[in-house]
Amino acid sequence: MARKIGSRYTANQILGRGSAGTVWLGEGPEGPVAVKLLREDLASDQELVGRFVQERTALLGLEHPNIVSVRDLVVDGNDLALVMDLVRGTDLRTRLERERRLAPEAAVAIVADVADGLAAAHAAGVVHRDVKPENVLLDMQGPLGPGGSHPALLTDFGVAKLIDSPKRTRATKIIGTPDYLAPEIVEGLPPRAAVDIYALATVLYELLAGFTPFGGGHPGAVLRRHVTETVVPLPGIPDELWQLIVQCLAKAPASRLRASELGARLREQLPMLAGMPPLEVDEPEAESTEEGPQEAPAPAASGEPVRRRGAVSLVPGAKPDSNRDTHTSMRVPGPDELAGGARGTARAPRTAGAPRPGSARHRAAARRRKITLGVAGVVLAAAIGVGAWAATSGDDEPPQDTHSTSGP
């Protein structure tokens, strides 16, 4: 059922729902648009509405081929909406779930597009704060790029900042998606442009590997890994590309590249990645929790995509939304919780078929090695015994004492 959004727009059809609101296919004076209608409780928050209006100029001024432009911000009664360009295509999460992982050339081309969009936003003083595959749209009507990739556009600028008001998130709260949160956010520092670079490098790692470098398990463990663990290398990618990822995943924000530098450096990598197939690495197995080991996801029914772990809710027990929009909050972990430990360490990607250290398969293999070594030890001991017997069996007479003297 159609509904009016302000005096200029009509929302005709729901495209998706998220924890922040609902996205509609709409119509405006200049043609089709996408309308993100925020939740009613957000619209009734006068402080948030004030921030909404304050952000209007900055958001409307973001114009770049790799940014989904915000055309208008509507405040009308109980309606609080962002009116955006309509992109005919899908989001990067949908493609990732369909293909599991992308060929390096396509992955790098997509991330380079996003980096270019971030460079324009950062130059305008706007930090996205929630870079993730759900917020990257692929324009299926645009020209194909390297590796057959469609143009990538970053969307949802300003939503995380609008919702992250002092009234809603005190200094002990954080907003975002655990897998993509930079360490400084976890530690309670204000988000700067470098947090977008960290998140984008995490997205690149995920496109190549099929899983994020620090994800998996309880959200608290994920946050801890961001602060305490270093990223584990991915086998099979050029060293130059890996060094870029490592630099952009640095714990210190000042060590990361700027968005413009990252985009340029990634495009330099494209020629050497041409024709390279997707990496063959296995996703680390689910780690044990206090409630017991986590079950691996069951195979999907025929024709249905397998839902792989990517963005997870920060609130334990919360159910993901249809478009997995996760603008939710969680307290900042204390120093003791960020100290690391046996649980919550970075999971090492493995060559396809190899068991993860500490997994059931790995323990079974270790037991088999112990049994093999035990049997080998018995055989070796038996062989040594037989050898010793053979060495002494030919000497039946007692030894002669050559130094004895005759008696009187």
QUIZI-V205376 format. One record per backbone hydrogen bond with DSSP energy under -0.5 kcal/mol. CO is the residue of the C=O (numbers start at 1). NH is the residue of the N-H. Records with the same first field share a line. If there is no record, write none. Layout:
# QUIZI-V205376
CO: NH ; NH
This chain:
# QUIZI-V205376
3: 11
4: 6
5: 8 ; 9
9: 5
10: 12 ; 27
11: 3
13: 25
16: 23
17: 323
20: 39
21: 18
22: 24 ; 37
23: 15 ; 16
24: 26 ; 35
25: 12 ; 13
26: 33
27: 10
28: 31
31: 28
32: 86
33: 26
34: 36 ; 84
35: 24 ; 37
36: 38 ; 82
37: 22
39: 43
40: 44
42: 45
44: 46
45: 49
46: 50
47: 51
48: 52
49: 53
50: 54
51: 55
53: 56
55: 59
56: 60
57: 61
59: 62 ; 70
61: 63
64: 67
66: 154
67: 69
69: 71 ; 85
72: 83
73: 75
74: 81
76: 79
79: 76
80: 38
81: 74 ; 83
82: 36 ; 84
83: 71 ; 72
84: 34
85: 87
86: 88
87: 89
88: 140 ; 141
90: 138
91: 95
92: 96
93: 97
94: 98
95: 99
96: 100
99: 101
103: 107
104: 108
105: 109
106: 110
107: 111
108: 112
109: 113
110: 114
111: 115
112: 116
113: 117
114: 118
115: 119
116: 120
117: 121
118: 122
119: 123
120: 124
121: 126
122: 125
125: 127
132: 135
133: 92 ; 93 ; 136
135: 137 ; 155
136: 92
137: 139 ; 153
138: 90 ; 140
139: 142 ; 151
145: 148
146: 149
149: 145
151: 139
153: 137
154: 68
156: 159 ; 160
158: 162
159: 163
160: 164
163: 165
165: 168 ; 169
170: 173
172: 332
174: 330
176: 328
177: 180
178: 181
182: 185 ; 186
183: 187
184: 189
185: 188
192: 195 ; 196
193: 196 ; 197
194: 198
195: 199
196: 200
197: 201
198: 202
199: 203
200: 204
201: 205
202: 206
203: 207
204: 208
205: 209
206: 210
207: 102
213: 347
218: 221 ; 222
219: 223
220: 224
221: 225
222: 226
223: 227
224: 227 ; 228
225: 229
233: 235
234: 237
238: 242
239: 243
240: 244
241: 245
242: 246
243: 247
244: 248
245: 249
247: 250
251: 253
252: 255
253: 256
258: 262
259: 263
260: 264
261: 265
262: 266
263: 267
264: 268
265: 269
266: 269 ; 270
267: 270
269: 272 ; 273
270: 273 ; 274
271: 274
273: 105 ; 276
279: 281
280: 352
282: 350
287: 294
289: 292
292: 289
301: 304
306: 308
312: 178
314: 316
315: 318
321: 324
324: 326
325: 19
326: 328
328: 176
330: 174
334: 337 ; 338
336: 339
350: 282
351: 354
356: 359
359: 363
360: 364
361: 365
362: 366
363: 367
364: 368
365: 369
366: 370
367: 371
368: 372
369: 373
370: 374
371: 375
372: 376
373: 377
374: 378
375: 379
376: 380
377: 381
378: 382
379: 383
380: 384
381: 385
382: 386
383: 387
384: 388
385: 389
386: 390
387: 391
388: 392
389: 392 ; 393
392: 395
394: 396
400: 402
401: 404
